[in-house]
Every structure is written in structure tokens, then in C-alpha cells.
């Protein structure tokens, strides 16, 4: 039963086609043509578009004949009406492989229906095969051979093949902004011979002429890659646009010059800057070094990457004459310094134990500390010990100090004389942890949006270092002025830095990101493909390399001479000298105070002892003298008594004689 029904439908279709101007052989001839076009463009499926009018049963029958024929060949095929065309076309937008729409036009009414339907769809998103079929004298032959205006709303990048009645020629139709349909003879087709191309050139190699159309250009002021001099574009991107205009035959009109590249204004959800000009259809090209970001890709298209550059953070190069205070300790590693300190601390203790035979005497320990410290400062001993063990210990200390000082002097001399000036950090992590530098980038730029939108642990620290938005520079020159005059780092691509002259020498750390710089065009613009095609041609034939060598000069134009050492450069040495002098004076003052204190105490004690001894002695002397005086007095009394007795006796004898 099913088979009988199928045969009945086929018979009815064949009977209906007999009333149409296309016979059965022509119907299958068109099947071969459609199949060849399908294979040439490598489309994903075939969509047959019919009129909305159900009275045209003959054309509908032809569509079903094609549907059955392609289905038998394993080609996905469907039939839609003109009213369904816009909805079906949106389904296939964004696919890598495009469908082939087959449109058969026989009457002016059908053509008008198709023209109305094309106003609501993007004619460049699919491949079209438009066939003018024979019908009652072929009333649209003139339109087919010489189209007037742009009846089907074609674009520059539309791929539409047109078969004009019984002519064996297949022509390409497309249009420019002037709404004038352009025709290009692409191939011939005949039954049994298939599709024969008249050229093997690619699509945009064939469409290399824009017939003097005007392209609106918007540029960024103070960009290092584009500039207007006397009304003429210059620098790298300016000359690149000039080369494109010569190759594609279009005119250039600079419609605006903006201060910023472009940023999303979240208040009204509009874009500012050059990106805003292109997104709002006020410009066809945005000419500057634009970074590719997801947010921008939502509103504009980018050309091929013209410059690949690493993102870096640039800082003012530290003064070559300036020596960091920590440089004097970087000659040895921490473990070496620890061992030296350990030797200086423990050696006097062992020397004291050796001298005192196991006892700790503070006076001797203090003297040994002074001796050991003096040895490491290349000072001699006031007297060399007599014991062999002490001599051997001091000799070992002398040898170790000589080796350490020689190694330190050589390492320090090399460290200070080799002109390798480095930043106190070498990675973004170290920069974020260091915290002494601020960070700047272009205001209202893709780099600023990226830094603010990042939510990693590292960038959370980095965001705290970014200056206020109103303090961020608008141009690269202003940014590097801040770098040279302030303690800031400039987040920027290497290409921009190399394209300008910088008033000071810079150092950098890598930001671990590669930036793609390109021009911007209108979203889904009709000229994006052809512009990218010619840019790729410029890469292949060396035009792009020549422009880079001409305009992308490096910024290392500063004259390098002998470094003048200023007072700040020798500040560590002067500080060590002044610190040593102050410390020596302090020690001398302490010694003087200590000496005076002990001298006064000793003098008082001495006087006290002396007076006590004197008084004790005086008391002893007085008692002895008293005894002596008493003895002498007694002797004197006895002597006087004896004298008196002798005198009396003498007188008595004399008296006796006289008597």
C-alpha cells in the first residue's frame, strides 16, 4: 500500500511538471548543477526556497523532485518558504560549514518575494544559487544579465552564483556600499561537462577592487603606531592603511580622533573611544594597537594579529652608581655568614678555657673577644702568647680570617664593579609582595579591564597597588614620564615601549601574558574577510616586515656613557665610616665614664684606708711617745734628784774643807 501511494505521488508530480516550462530532463539537469555547486563550495546541506504562494503548484512540484533526488544521493535537503527563510537562516549563523540555498525565480512576483525576505537576513552567512527559470518568454532576462541596484540586499562578501535562463555562464553577484550589484563571470556549466571555473583565484583575490569607495577611519590620538601629518596618515598603522587602500582601491577619510582606545561604560552599556566609534557604525576601521579581549569581540571584529608582544611591567632602572645596602651582605650566602658569626662567638670562649684551664674569667673572655674581632679586622695582637696551644689556636684564627677576607674582597669587588643593575624583584609575585611600587596602565584600556577583572590571589595583591583611575595615563609617553619621575611600574606591551623614545632607562619584569595587537572593524562587517586576506598577503610578500623595520624602532636611543658616582652612591660606605666613628666615640665615652667612676671609687677607698692607717699609726705613735715621755720624765726626775744629791754632797764636802 505504501509503495502504491509513493508511485501515485510521483505520477502526480510528473503530471504537474508537464504544465511548467521546465521538462523532466531540465529538472534533473538542474539537479546536476546544484550538486556541482554544492561540491564546489563544500556546503553542509541544501535548502530549497519556494514561494509562499500555494497556487504555484508547478514550482513546488519541481522542488520536491529535487528534494527526492538529493535525498537519494545522501545529501541533507529541506524545503522552506520565503516567509520561513529568515528564521531558518538564523539557525545556521555561526557554523563553520554553511548551507546552500537554492532559489528558483520564474516570475517578477517571486523575485519581489525573495527581495523582501532578504532584507531580514545576513546574505553573507550562506551560499546562494539563484536560478532564473524559463517561464512565458523569460520576462526577467534584462534583470538577470544586467542587474540594477541591489535588489537582493547583497554585501561585499556575499557568495551568490546566478544562472540566467539557458545561458551556460555562472556569474557571481555582490554589492558594495553604493548598492550597485557587481557581476563577475566565475564559471561555465553544461550538462555532461560539469562546472568549469574561469579562474582559480580565491574569493577575495577575485574581489580586489572596491571601485573607489570611501572607508571611514577612526584613530587614537598620541598612539605610537599612527599619526596624522598634514592630513596624511603616517607611522606603522598609517602606512599599512595606505597600502591597503592601494591594493583594494578605496579612499581614506579620517572621521574622528579619540583620546582613548575604548571602554565599556557600565552606566548606559555603551562603548567609548575608538571601539565605540566602530561599534556604533560611525567608522569602518579603528586604527591603533588594539588588544584582543572577549568583551571587545562582542561588539567589534579584529583583523589578523599584526603584532605579537609580551606584556611587561616597566620600572625606572636603578642608578648604576647606587649600591644597595644589602649588597655588602650578598657576597656570601646566609649559611656562610652564620658560620663566620659562629666562629667569632665561640673562638673567644675556647681561648679563655685554654688559658684559665677550664674556668671562665670575664676579664679574660672580654679581652679574647677583642682579640678575635681584631684578627678578623686584620689587626695584630699586642703580645703573642707563650703557650704552644694558644699560639696554634691564634694561628688558625689568623688563617681563617685571611681566607675569609680575601674571598669577601674578591666577591665584593666583582659584585660592585660588574654593571648589572637589577630590581629588588624579578617576578610579579615578588613585585606584589614588595609593595613599595605603585602600578599604572592605560586608562580605559583592555589591560586595565583585565587587571581589574582578574580574581586570582596574585592579582588581588596587584590590584591594591594600582593607582586611582583618574591618575592613570592616557598615552604611553605620559605613562613613562610617571615611571621616570615616580616610584611606579607601567603595565604595557613591549611593542608599545619599543615604538617610543623614553626619557630614562628602564628595567622590566615579565607579566606572563602575550598580547595580540590588531585593527578593529565592524562586527560581522562585510570587509573583514578581504582586509584579513590582504593583510596575510602583506605578511607573505614582506610588506608588513618592511613597515615594521621602518617604523617600529626600539626605544634604546639613550646615550650610554660613564656613570657618574654621586654622594648617594657612596652613602653605604660613608655610613659605615660614620657609624664606626660614632661607635668608637661611644665606646671611648663609656670607657672614660667607667674609668672615672672606678678612679673616684678607688680614690675614696684609698683615702679611707690611708686615713684609717694614719690614724691607727698616729694612735700607736702617741702611746709610744707618751710612754717614752713618761720614761724620759722619770729619768729626768731621777737624774735631777741625783744631781741635787750630788750637789748637796759636794757642798757639804766644800764646807767641811773650809771649815
JOMO-V122768 format. One record per residue. N is the residue number from 0. PHI is phi in whole degrees, -180 to 180 (999 if undefined). OMEGA is omega in radians with two decimals (NA if undefined). BURIAL is + if it has 24 or more other C-alpha atoms within 12 Angstrom, else -. Layout:
N_PHI_OMEGA_BURIAL ; N_PHI_OMEGA_BURIAL
This chain:
0_999_3.14_- ; 1_-64_-3.14_- ; 2_-65_3.12_- ; 3_-65_3.11_- ; 4_-64_-3.14_- ; 5_-63_3.13_- ; 6_-63_-3.14_- ; 7_-64_3.13_- ; 8_-64_-3.14_- ; 9_-64_3.14_- ; 10_-62_3.12_- ; 11_-63_3.12_- ; 12_-65_-3.13_+ ; 13_-67_3.11_+ ; 14_-65_-3.13_- ; 15_-72_-3.13_+ ; 16_-68_-3.13_+ ; 17_-62_3.10_- ; 18_-83_-3.12_- ; 19_-90_-3.08_+ ; 20_-73_-3.13_+ ; 21_-102_3.13_+ ; 22_-85_-3.06_+ ; 23_-65_-3.14_- ; 24_-63_3.10_- ; 25_-66_3.12_+ ; 26_-61_3.12_+ ; 27_-76_3.02_- ; 28_-64_3.10_+ ; 29_-67_3.07_+ ; 30_-61_3.11_+ ; 31_-65_3.11_+ ; 32_-63_-3.13_+ ; 33_-62_3.14_+ ; 34_-64_3.12_+ ; 35_-65_3.11_+ ; 36_-66_3.10_+ ; 37_-60_3.13_+ ; 38_-71_-3.11_- ; 39_-66_-3.11_- ; 40_-88_-3.14_+ ; 41_53_-3.14_- ; 42_-80_-3.06_+ ; 43_-81_-3.10_+ ; 44_-160_3.11_+ ; 45_-120_3.11_+ ; 46_-119_-3.13_+ ; 47_-93_-3.08_+ ; 48_-103_-3.12_+ ; 49_-119_3.13_+ ; 50_-73_3.08_+ ; 51_-73_-3.08_+ ; 52_-76_3.13_- ; 53_-85_3.13_- ; 54_-78_-3.14_- ; 55_-84_-3.07_- ; 56_-70_-3.12_- ; 57_-64_-3.14_+ ; 58_-68_3.09_+ ; 59_-65_3.11_+ ; 60_-63_3.11_+ ; 61_-63_3.12_+ ; 62_-64_-3.14_+ ; 63_-73_3.03_+ ; 64_-63_3.11_+ ; 65_-64_3.14_+ ; 66_-60_-3.13_+ ; 67_-66_-3.11_+ ; 68_-67_-3.14_+ ; 69_-72_3.10_+ ; 70_-65_3.09_- ; 71_-65_3.12_- ; 72_-90_3.10_- ; 73_78_3.13_- ; 74_-102_3.13_+ ; 75_-64_-3.05_- ; 76_-139_3.07_+ ; 77_-148_3.14_+ ; 78_-119_3.07_+ ; 79_-131_3.07_+ ; 80_-95_3.13_+ ; 81_-61_-3.14_+ ; 82_-70_3.12_+ ; 83_-92_-2.98_+ ; 84_-65_-3.09_+ ; 85_-64_3.14_+ ; 86_-67_-3.14_- ; 87_-69_-3.13_+ ; 88_-66_3.13_+ ; 89_-66_3.14_- ; 90_-66_-3.05_- ; 91_-97_3.13_+ ; 92_-70_3.13_- ; 93_93_3.11_- ; 94_-79_3.12_- ; 95_-70_3.08_- ; 96_-98_-3.02_- ; 97_-103_3.07_+ ; 98_-83_3.04_+ ; 99_-106_3.09_+ ; 100_-93_3.12_+ ; 101_-108_-3.10_+ ; 102_-121_3.09_+ ; 103_-105_-3.12_+ ; 104_-115_3.13_+ ; 105_-122_-3.09_+ ; 106_-125_3.10_+ ; 107_-66_3.13_+ ; 108_-64_3.11_- ; 109_-65_3.11_+ ; 110_-63_3.13_+ ; 111_-65_3.09_- ; 112_-61_-3.14_+ ; 113_-67_3.11_+ ; 114_-62_3.11_+ ; 115_-66_-3.11_- ; 116_-69_-3.09_+ ; 117_-72_3.12_+ ; 118_-70_-3.05_- ; 119_-105_-3.09_- ; 120_-131_3.06_+ ; 121_-89_-3.05_+ ; 122_-72_-3.13_+ ; 123_-94_-3.07_+ ; 124_-86_-3.09_+ ; 125_-141_3.06_+ ; 126_-103_-3.05_+ ; 127_-123_2.97_+ ; 128_-122_-3.09_+ ; 129_-106_-3.10_+ ; 130_-119_3.02_+ ; 131_-89_-3.05_+ ; 132_-92_3.13_+ ; 133_-62_3.13_+ ; 134_-165_2.99_+ ; 135_47_3.05_- ; 136_86_3.07_- ; 137_52_-3.02_- ; 138_-71_-3.07_- ; 139_-109_-3.12_+ ; 140_-64_-3.13_+ ; 141_-65_3.11_- ; 142_-64_-3.11_+ ; 143_-67_-3.08_+ ; 144_-85_-3.12_+ ; 145_-136_-3.10_- ; 146_-65_3.13_+ ; 147_-111_-3.14_- ; 148_72_-3.13_- ; 149_-136_-3.00_+ ; 150_-67_-3.07_+ ; 151_-108_3.05_+ ; 152_54_-3.14_+ ; 153_-76_3.11_+ ; 154_-126_-3.09_+ ; 155_-65_-3.08_+ ; 156_-101_3.09_+ ; 157_-74_3.08_+ ; 158_-111_-3.12_+ ; 159_-133_3.02_+ ; 160_-100_-3.07_+ ; 161_-125_3.02_+ ; 162_-107_-3.07_+ ; 163_-103_3.07_+ ; 164_55_-3.04_+ ; 165_-94_3.12_+ ; 166_-72_-3.13_- ; 167_-80_-3.04_+ ; 168_-96_3.01_+ ; 169_-105_-3.10_+ ; 170_-114_3.05_+ ; 171_-92_3.06_+ ; 172_-115_3.02_+ ; 173_-155_-3.08_+ ; 174_-144_3.04_+ ; 175_-101_-3.10_+ ; 176_-70_-3.13_+ ; 177_-79_3.13_- ; 178_59_3.04_- ; 179_-115_-3.10_+ ; 180_-70_3.10_+ ; 181_-101_-3.06_+ ; 182_-122_3.09_+ ; 183_-133_3.14_+ ; 184_-78_-3.03_+ ; 185_-93_-3.01_+ ; 186_-157_2.99_+ ; 187_-120_3.13_+ ; 188_-144_3.05_+ ; 189_-141_-3.12_- ; 190_-63_3.14_- ; 191_90_3.13_- ; 192_-104_3.12_- ; 193_75_-3.07_+ ; 194_-88_3.10_+ ; 195_-117_-3.11_- ; 196_-77_3.08_+ ; 197_-86_3.10_- ; 198_-151_3.08_- ; 199_-102_-3.13_- ; 200_-69_3.11_- ; 201_-73_-3.06_- ; 202_-57_-3.05_+ ; 203_-82_2.97_+ ; 204_-72_3.08_- ; 205_-76_-3.10_+ ; 206_-100_-3.07_+ ; 207_-102_-3.07_+ ; 208_-136_3.09_+ ; 209_-99_2.99_+ ; 210_54_3.03_- ; 211_74_3.09_- ; 212_-64_-3.12_+ ; 213_-93_3.09_- ; 214_-106_-3.12_+ ; 215_-85_-3.05_+ ; 216_-118_3.00_+ ; 217_-122_-3.07_+ ; 218_-121_3.08_+ ; 219_-101_3.10_+ ; 220_-63_3.07_+ ; 221_60_3.02_+ ; 222_-74_3.13_+ ; 223_-74_-3.07_+ ; 224_-111_3.13_+ ; 225_-149_-3.13_+ ; 226_-157_3.08_+ ; 227_-107_3.08_+ ; 228_-121_-3.14_- ; 229_56_3.11_- ; 230_79_-3.10_- ; 231_-119_3.10_- ; 232_-71_3.13_+ ; 233_-139_-3.05_+ ; 234_71_-2.94_+ ; 235_-61_-3.10_+ ; 236_-70_3.10_+ ; 237_-63_3.10_+ ; 238_-68_3.10_+ ; 239_-65_3.08_+ ; 240_-64_3.10_+ ; 241_-63_3.10_+ ; 242_-65_3.09_+ ; 243_-63_-3.12_+ ; 244_-64_3.10_+ ; 245_-71_-3.10_- ; 246_-72_-3.05_+ ; 247_-103_3.09_+ ; 248_60_3.00_- ; 249_-132_3.12_+ ; 250_-97_-3.10_- ; 251_-111_3.04_+ ; 252_-133_3.11_+ ; 253_-81_-3.06_+ ; 254_-91_-3.11_+ ; 255_-158_3.06_+ ; 256_-133_-3.00_+ ; 257_-105_3.14_+ ; 258_-79_-3.03_+ ; 259_-121_-3.13_+ ; 260_-73_3.12_+ ; 261_149_-3.12_+ ; 262_-146_3.14_+ ; 263_-83_3.05_+ ; 264_-85_-3.04_- ; 265_-72_3.14_- ; 266_-68_-3.14_- ; 267_-115_3.07_- ; 268_59_3.09_- ; 269_-122_-3.12_- ; 270_-99_3.12_+ ; 271_-106_3.05_+ ; 272_69_-3.11_+ ; 273_-67_3.09_+ ; 274_-60_3.09_+ ; 275_-65_3.10_+ ; 276_-63_-3.13_+ ; 277_-72_-3.10_+ ; 278_-66_-3.12_+ ; 279_-94_3.08_- ; 280_64_3.01_+ ; 281_-94_3.11_+ ; 282_-152_3.09_+ ; 283_-92_-3.13_+ ; 284_-120_2.88_+ ; 285_-110_-2.99_+ ; 286_-107_3.05_+ ; 287_179_-3.13_+ ; 288_-88_-3.08_+ ; 289_-90_3.05_+ ; 290_-84_3.14_+ ; 291_-82_3.08_+ ; 292_-134_-3.14_+ ; 293_-65_-3.14_- ; 294_-64_3.13_- ; 295_-70_3.12_+ ; 296_-65_3.08_- ; 297_-73_-3.03_- ; 298_-122_-3.14_+ ; 299_-138_3.01_+ ; 300_-106_3.10_+ ; 301_-110_2.99_+ ; 302_-77_3.01_+ ; 303_-59_3.09_+ ; 304_-60_-3.12_+ ; 305_-93_3.13_+ ; 306_-138_3.00_+ ; 307_-106_-3.02_- ; 308_-142_3.08_+ ; 309_-79_3.01_+ ; 310_-83_-3.12_+ ; 311_-139_3.02_+ ; 312_-111_-3.07_+ ; 313_-99_3.11_+ ; 314_-129_3.01_+ ; 315_-67_-3.11_+ ; 316_-66_3.13_+ ; 317_-59_-3.13_+ ; 318_-59_3.14_+ ; 319_-66_3.12_+ ; 320_-84_-3.11_+ ; 321_-84_3.12_+ ; 322_-109_3.12_+ ; 323_-66_-3.10_+ ; 324_-62_3.14_- ; 325_-77_-3.10_- ; 326_-63_-3.12_+ ; 327_-72_3.10_- ; 328_-108_-3.13_- ; 329_-82_3.13_- ; 330_-66_3.07_+ ; 331_-117_3.05_- ; 332_-79_-3.05_- ; 333_-63_-3.12_- ; 334_-69_3.09_- ; 335_-68_3.10_- ; 336_-62_3.13_- ; 337_-63_3.13_- ; 338_-68_3.12_- ; 339_-63_3.13_+ ; 340_-63_3.13_- ; 341_-63_3.13_- ; 342_-66_-3.12_+ ; 343_-64_-3.11_+ ; 344_-77_-3.01_- ; 345_-88_-3.09_- ; 346_-59_3.12_+ ; 347_-61_3.13_+ ; 348_-65_3.12_+ ; 349_-66_3.10_+ ; 350_-63_3.13_+ ; 351_-65_3.13_+ ; 352_-64_3.12_- ; 353_-68_-3.08_+ ; 354_-78_-3.06_+ ; 355_-98_3.10_- ; 356_60_3.01_- ; 357_97_3.12_- ; 358_-110_3.10_- ; 359_-100_3.07_- ; 360_-111_-3.01_- ; 361_-61_-3.13_- ; 362_-65_3.13_- ; 363_-70_3.11_- ; 364_-63_3.11_+ ; 365_-65_3.10_- ; 366_-63_-3.14_- ; 367_-67_3.06_+ ; 368_-62_3.11_+ ; 369_-66_3.13_+ ; 370_-63_-3.10_+ ; 371_-66_3.11_+ ; 372_-62_3.09_+ ; 373_-65_3.11_- ; 374_-63_3.13_+ ; 375_-71_3.00_+ ; 376_-99_3.09_- ; 377_62_3.05_- ; 378_-108_3.14_- ; 379_-88_3.10_- ; 380_-97_3.10_- ; 381_-66_3.06_- ; 382_-149_-3.11_- ; 383_-87_-3.09_- ; 384_-64_-3.12_- ; 385_-89_-3.13_- ; 386_-72_-3.11_- ; 387_-64_-3.13_- ; 388_-64_3.11_- ; 389_-67_3.11_+ ; 390_-62_3.13_- ; 391_-63_3.12_- ; 392_-66_3.12_+ ; 393_-66_3.10_+ ; 394_-63_3.10_- ; 395_-64_3.12_- ; 396_-66_3.11_+ ; 397_-62_-3.13_+ ; 398_-66_3.13_- ; 399_-63_3.12_+ ; 400_-66_3.12_+ ; 401_-65_3.14_- ; 402_-66_-3.12_- ; 403_-64_-3.13_+ ; 404_-66_3.12_- ; 405_-64_3.13_- ; 406_-65_-3.14_- ; 407_-65_-3.12_+ ; 408_-64_3.14_- ; 409_-65_-3.13_- ; 410_-67_-3.14_- ; 411_-67_3.11_- ; 412_-62_3.11_- ; 413_-64_-3.10_- ; 414_-65_-3.06_+ ; 415_-85_-3.06_+ ; 416_-89_3.10_- ; 417_-71_-3.03_- ; 418_-83_3.05_- ; 419_-114_-3.10_- ; 420_-99_-3.07_+ ; 421_-122_3.05_- ; 422_-78_3.11_+ ; 423_-74_3.11_+ ; 424_-148_-3.09_- ; 425_-130_3.12_- ; 426_-133_3.11_- ; 427_-66_3.10_+ ; 428_-63_3.13_- ; 429_-66_3.10_- ; 430_-63_-3.14_+ ; 431_-66_-3.14_+ ; 432_-77_-3.12_- ; 433_-66_2.94_- ; 434_76_-3.10_- ; 435_-88_-3.13_- ; 436_-102_2.96_+ ; 437_-88_-3.12_+ ; 438_-122_3.09_+ ; 439_-130_3.00_+ ; 440_-155_-3.13_+ ; 441_-63_3.05_+ ; 442_-71_3.12_+ ; 443_55_-3.12_+ ; 444_-122_3.10_+ ; 445_-66_3.12_+ ; 446_-65_3.12_+ ; 447_-65_3.12_+ ; 448_-63_-3.14_+ ; 449_-65_-3.13_+ ; 450_-65_-3.11_+ ; 451_-72_-3.07_+ ; 452_-80_-3.12_- ; 453_-66_-3.08_- ; 454_-126_3.09_- ; 455_-76_-3.13_- ; 456_-62_3.14_- ; 457_-63_-3.07_- ; 458_-73_3.00_+ ; 459_-64_3.06_- ; 460_-72_-3.11_+ ; 461_-66_-3.13_+ ; 462_-61_3.12_+ ; 463_-70_-3.12_- ; 464_-93_-3.10_+ ; 465_-72_3.09_+ ; 466_-66_3.05_+ ; 467_-60_-3.02_- ; 468_-60_-3.13_- ; 469_-71_3.12_- ; 470_-93_-3.14_- ; 471_-77_-3.10_+ ; 472_-76_3.06_+ ; 473_-96_-3.11_+ ; 474_-127_3.12_+ ; 475_-67_3.14_+ ; 476_-63_3.10_+ ; 477_-63_3.13_+ ; 478_-65_-3.13_+ ; 479_-75_2.98_+ ; 480_-64_3.07_+ ; 481_-65_3.12_+ ; 482_-63_-3.09_+ ; 483_-75_-3.05_+ ; 484_-107_-3.09_- ; 485_-130_3.13_- ; 486_-94_-3.09_+ ; 487_-134_2.99_+ ; 488_-113_-3.06_+ ; 489_-109_3.11_+ ; 490_-84_-3.02_+ ; 491_-160_3.11_+ ; 492_-80_-3.13_+ ; 493_-63_-3.10_+ ; 494_-63_3.13_+ ; 495_-67_3.13_+ ; 496_-62_-3.12_+ ; 497_-74_-3.08_+ ; 498_-87_-3.10_+ ; 499_-127_3.03_+ ; 500_-91_-3.06_- ; 501_-106_-3.07_+ ; 502_-74_3.12_+ ; 503_-150_3.08_+ ; 504_-77_-3.07_+ ; 505_-129_2.95_+ ; 506_-122_-3.06_+ ; 507_-148_2.91_+ ; 508_-127_-3.13_+ ; 509_-74_3.12_+ ; 510_-99_3.06_+ ; 511_58_3.11_- ; 512_-151_3.09_- ; 513_-105_-3.08_- ; 514_-105_3.06_+ ; 515_-104_-3.11_+ ; 516_-105_-3.08_+ ; 517_-154_3.02_+ ; 518_-85_3.10_+ ; 519_-117_3.09_+ ; 520_-132_-3.13_+ ; 521_-64_-3.13_+ ; 522_-64_-3.08_+ ; 523_54_-3.13_+ ; 524_-70_-3.08_+ ; 525_-76_-3.09_+ ; 526_-103_-3.10_+ ; 527_-62_-3.11_+ ; 528_-63_-3.10_+ ; 529_-70_3.08_+ ; 530_-65_3.11_+ ; 531_-64_3.11_+ ; 532_-62_-3.11_+ ; 533_-74_3.04_+ ; 534_-65_3.07_+ ; 535_-66_3.06_- ; 536_-62_3.11_- ; 537_-64_3.08_+ ; 538_-67_-3.06_- ; 539_-71_-3.07_- ; 540_-95_3.01_- ; 541_90_3.14_- ; 542_-64_-3.13_+ ; 543_-65_3.12_+ ; 544_-66_3.12_- ; 545_-64_3.12_- ; 546_-66_3.11_+ ; 547_-65_3.14_+ ; 548_-67_-3.11_- ; 549_-82_-2.96_- ; 550_-110_-3.10_+ ; 551_-88_3.12_+ ; 552_-81_3.10_- ; 553_-78_-3.12_- ; 554_-89_-3.12_+ ; 555_-85_-3.12_- ; 556_-103_3.14_- ; 557_-73_3.10_- ; 558_-73_-3.13_- ; 559_-106_3.11_- ; 560_-131_3.11_- ; 561_-68_-3.12_- ; 562_-81_3.10_- ; 563_-86_-3.13_- ; 564_-86_3.11_- ; 565_-101_-3.10_- ; 566_-63_-3.12_- ; 567_-68_-3.14_- ; 568_-69_3.13_- ; 569_-104_-3.14_- ; 570_-58_3.11_- ; 571_-61_3.13_- ; 572_-65_3.12_- ; 573_-63_3.13_- ; 574_-66_3.10_- ; 575_-64_3.13_- ; 576_-64_3.13_- ; 577_-66_3.11_- ; 578_-63_3.09_- ; 579_-64_3.12_- ; 580_-65_3.13_- ; 581_-64_3.13_- ; 582_-65_3.11_- ; 583_-64_3.10_- ; 584_-63_3.12_- ; 585_-65_3.10_- ; 586_-64_3.11_- ; 587_-62_3.12_- ; 588_-64_3.11_- ; 589_-63_3.10_- ; 590_-64_3.14_- ; 591_-64_3.12_- ; 592_-62_3.13_- ; 593_-63_-3.13_- ; 594_-66_-3.14_- ; 595_-64_-3.14_- ; 596_-63_-3.13_- ; 597_-70_3.11_- ; 598_-67_3.11_- ; 599_-64_3.13_- ; 600_-64_-3.13_- ; 601_-67_3.13_- ; 602_-64_3.11_- ; 603_-62_3.12_- ; 604_-64_3.14_- ; 605_-63_3.13_- ; 606_-63_-3.14_- ; 607_-62_3.13_- ; 608_-66_-3.12_- ; 609_-63_3.12_- ; 610_-64_3.12_- ; 611_-64_3.10_- ; 612_-65_-3.12_- ; 613_-64_-3.14_- ; 614_-66_3.10_- ; 615_-61_3.13_- ; 616_-66_-3.11_- ; 617_-65_3.11_- ; 618_-64_3.12_- ; 619_-65_-3.14_- ; 620_-63_-3.11_- ; 621_-64_3.14_- ; 622_-66_3.11_- ; 623_-67_3.13_- ; 624_-62_-3.13_- ; 625_-62_3.11_- ; 626_-64_3.13_- ; 627_-64_-3.13_- ; 628_-64_3.11_- ; 629_-62_3.11_- ; 630_-63_3.13_- ; 631_-64_3.14_- ; 632_-64_3.11_- ; 633_-63_3.11_- ; 634_-63_3.14_- ; 635_-65_3.13_- ; 636_-64_3.12_- ; 637_-63_3.14_- ; 638_-67_3.13_- ; 639_-68_3.09_- ; 640_-66_3.10_- ; 641_-66_3.13_- ; 642_-65_3.12_- ; 643_-63_3.12_- ; 644_-64_3.13_- ; 645_-66_3.12_- ; 646_-65_-3.13_- ; 647_-64_3.14_- ; 648_-65_3.12_- ; 649_-67_-3.13_- ; 650_-65_3.13_- ; 651_-64_3.12_- ; 652_-67_-3.14_- ; 653_-68_3.13_- ; 654_-66_3.13_- ; 655_-64_-3.13_- ; 656_-64_-3.11_- ; 657_-65_-3.10_- ; 658_-72_NA_-
